[in-house]
Amino acid sequence: MVDSALSKASTSSSWVGKRWVRNTALGVVIILLIYTLVGFFLAPYLLEKKLINSLKEDLGVEAKVKGITLNPYALTLAVNDFSFHKPGQPKLFGFKQFYANFELSSIFRKAWTFQKISLTKPYLRLQINKNGQVNLAELLPTAETPVPKENKKEVPLISDQILITGGNIDFIDLTQPTPFKKYLEAADVDLRNFSTLPENDGSYSFKVATRAGGILHWKGKVALNPLRSKGHFKLMRVKARAPWKYFRDQVAFEIISGRIGGRANYTLERQEGALQLSLDGVTFALTQLGLKPKKGDREILTIPKFGFSGGQLRWPEKIIGVKFVYMGGTHLRAWMNKQGVLNWQKLFKNKTAEKKMTDSTANSPSSSWRAAIKKIKVENVSASLQDRTTEPSAALNVSDLGLQLINVTTIPGLKSDFNLQFHLNKQGQFLARGHVMALPPSADLEIHLEPLSLLPFQPYLNRFLKLKLISGNLEVKGNIAYAQSNNAPNLQFKGKLALQKFATEDTLLDKRLLAWDNLKFEQVLVDLFPSRIHIANIALDAPYGKVTINKNKKINIKEVLSPLAEKQANQPVTPSSTSASKPFPIAIDSIRIKKGSADFDDLSVFPKFSMGIHSLQSEIKNLSSTGQGRTSISLKGTVESYGEMSMTGKSDLFDLERATEFSALVRNIALPEFTPYAVEFLGYPIEKGKLSLDLSYQIKEDQIQGKNGILLKNLDLGKKVESPKTIDAPIKLAIGLLKDSQGKIDIQVPIQGNLNAPQFSYGHLIGGALTGIIGKAISSPFRVLGNLVGAKEDVDLGFIEFGPMSSKLLPPAQEKLLQLAQALKKRPELQLQIQGKYDPITDSNALKKEKFEAILSDQLKQQSGASSDEKENALARQQALEQLYLKQFSIKSLNQQRTQYGLQPVKAGEGSIESSTTSSLGKESSSYCKALEKKLIESQPVSENKLQQLGQERANTIKSYLVNKGDIPQKRLEILQTESTRSPAKDFVRCQLHLNS
């Protein structure tokens, strides 16, 4: 029974177990079925609904999804063809498929663990709206929307692989006047062993390409806790035009070509809360860059190749290092328009942005950065520069520019090797080599400008001078040193300069104006701080200058300088231009000139006047603007064929009025060369003669004293030539008066005066003195002759006095004629003209009286002989007078005379006259006789021929005396036609003398 019971119990238990198993299996099947149905069907449906509704409610976007698949067994999730957009707007975000493979190991790792997370062909539209707001920001909750705070602990994330393939990003910036659009395609990201757990590294790979072919490849390792990453990135074939498009509305240029590439290794990590970044092996390359103005067709900048390699960066240490920087083949075009604006200035429109950039640069703590470049090499660079402010435009071409810098650094006190060379206008080469230093700024360079033609700089001369450059080469060699001293820059030049084969033409006359073979400045020192210029020697070889007066009497030098004078006249006067400024100190030890020459042409006279100076030698020593001693000057040269000139002196050339002394000699100048002036102003050509000058001046404390010696030898004038400008003066007479027996005219013109006197004029002093000498000679020629022989001041050799009715020389007249003869011997070219004179009153009266006395004498002889009795003689004289009066006049007239003097009238007949006379002797008879005598003298006839003969006799007497006693050749004496005269005194009659040449 027991067994039976046991058997039944066993059977029953077996059935129960089987049932449990069956029920359990059924439950499992049902659970699996439900899990399967929920996992494969319900969950995807609910997820899709939830996703679409949540996006709409939370973000206000309309979402679309083609389907969501969930594999509850493989623990995979796939979302296909998903996208969303704002109502009425284009797609904002989407992807072809999102795939995730979850792992159950998450339970044990206590972290979300995925075998793989992938995103296929994702798309993102990133747009900056016109108001500056990013479109993605519109999806974020506003500030008023409360965000629930969750204090849940973040669950770590682990994924064996995160993969993004075929990504696309559209970036659009509507804030730009021209909307900027950039499309990134084929963005691939491959992240391996990604984990947010501490100390877990994962590898990654990122690659993105643009439609234009640019590629960014970035790969390495990354850890998020703590943040650290190490890897490298590479940029390839990026068009330089791409970044330009973003700021193209801020600039006026266009990048039309160019590729950018580069690579770098990096390390990024956070230590003690601070980020640390290291870049190594950085390289950058820019190739075939082309830049042009938007409104132009030609490129203004081309850079075939630019780049650097071996770059390093350390942050936060602020260290930058580069091993090698290179640029080659660059060409630049620049010009300045007529308004003085450089074309490159117009390429940047946004002045505010430019100012902000400048301000930020100025305020940035750049001094805290340390930078070092091992080597910089620039080669085959060229530039075409044009200045359109000139007429015509000035062009300067730079070619073959090469620059090399070694060990460039911002570390204070460390120098860099510097080497620069280039050609200007394919001729002169400029070389500079030495050392430069960034901090503090300094430079020490040897420079050499090989002979550079100055012809391209002609347009700049046109602004100031009417001058044409024919040739000229500039050479500079020396050392330039720059340093910062007491916050003031100090620039110094030591070396030499030379201007060779220099020649210019006057553009008005098309003739050579200024030229020289070589102008050398030796041992030049120029300092800006303290300001000074010192030149050991200036050597000028074979200088030439030409001065021309044109037909309009304008001097070519003034005409050449007229643009400069006009520019200065039109320049506004400013306080700074009128205020006194301290002159720049300059000192020159010596200036030497050799083989100099000059020409002077005056086309305003006919025939034209020409004179040349050659073989000019000069030496100037100790020239200083600081008053350190006086400058000594010596000069000598040849004038025309045989003339000589020389000058010596000492002066402070920067303060002539303080202390100056000099002397100058000019000898043997041929005077016929001056015939054009002589004909025009004097009316005579110069047939022969030599000129010499002996000048000496002293100036001390504004007081000038000078001696001017003028010596003319053998000056002879030709025949008179009529000219409208001829001065009305006896020029030949003046010359004859001044020329001595040796053919010399020696004029001494002393001057003195105060240089600061308002009326002072050197020219007026000299001119006034010469005019006085010549004027005195012309106006008082005989006084000049008298001075030659020491005649008294009151002695005038210009006339000889004779007694009335006499041609006999008185002793004073003889003395004057001997003095005159002596003077004439000293002035052999003078001709003396003698003009016989008679006085129609004085001489006539004398002749009448002489004739009357003869008649009276005859009358007395007829009456009776002489008597010893005075009374008888008086009575006889009265009777004779009455007899003569009766013969000349009438008895009636006689009685009128007698009655007038209280005498009794007489009757006709001689007896009655005698008796009447006897009875009337007394006082009255004396007056009566004088009246009769006067009437009788006046009645005596004197012929004009007699007077003419008297004047002629006087002239002959003077001539004879000069020939016989004065030894004057007869050919120098000329007797002029006799003329009447009125003598100032009754006792003498003057015969006038004249001079001629």
Buried (B, 14 or more C-beta within 10 A) or exposed (E): EEEEEEEEEEEEEEEEEEEEEEEEEEEEEEEEEEBBEBBBEEBBEEBBEEBBEEBBEEBEBBBEBEEBBBBBEEBBBBBBEBBBBBEEEEBBBBBBBBBBBBBEEBEEBEBBBBBBBBBBBBBBBBBBBEEEEEBEEBBEEEEEEEEEEEEEEEEBBBBBBBBBBBBBBBBBBBEBEEEBBBEBEBBBBBBBBBBBBEEBBBBBBBBBBBEEEBBBBBBBBBBBEEEBBBBBBBBBBBBBBBEBBBEBBBBBBBBBBBBBBBBBBBBBBEEEEEEBBBBBBBBBBBBEBBBBBEEEEEBBBBBBBBBBBBBBBBBEEEBBBBBBBBBBBBBBBBBBBEEEEEBBEBBBBEEEEEEEEEEEEEEEEEEEEBBBBBBBBBBBBBBBBBBBBBEEEBBBBBBEBBBBBBBBBBEEEEBBBBBBBBBBBEBBBBBBBBBBBBBEEBBBBBBBBBBBBBBBBBBBBBEBBBBBBBEBBBBBBBEBBBBEEEEEEBEBBBBBBBBBBBBBBBBBBEEBBBBBBBBBBBEBBBBBBEEBBBBBBBBBBBBBBBBBBBEEEBEBBEBBBBBEEEEEEEEEEEEEEEEEEEEEBBBBBBBBBBBBBBBBBBBBBEEEBBBBBBEBBBBBBBBBBEEEEBBBBBBBBBBBEEBBBBBBBBBBBBEEBBBBBBBBBBBBBBBBBBBBEBBBBBBBBBBBBBBBBBBBBBBEEBEBBBBBBBBBBBBBBBEBBEBEEBEEBBBBBBBBBBBBEEBBBBBEBEBEBEEEEEEEEEEEBBEBBBEEBBEBBBEBBBBBBBEBBEBEEEBBBBBBBBBBBBBEBBEEBBEBBBBBBBBBBBBBBBBBBBBBBBBEBBBBBBBBBBBBEEBBEEBBEEEEEEEEEEEEBBBBBBBBBBBBBBEBBEBEBBBEBBEEBEBEBBEEEEEEBBBBBEEBBEEBBEEBBEBBBEBBBEEBEBEEEBBBBBBBBBBBBBBEBBBEEBEBEEEBBBBBEBEBBEBEEEEBBBBBBBBBB
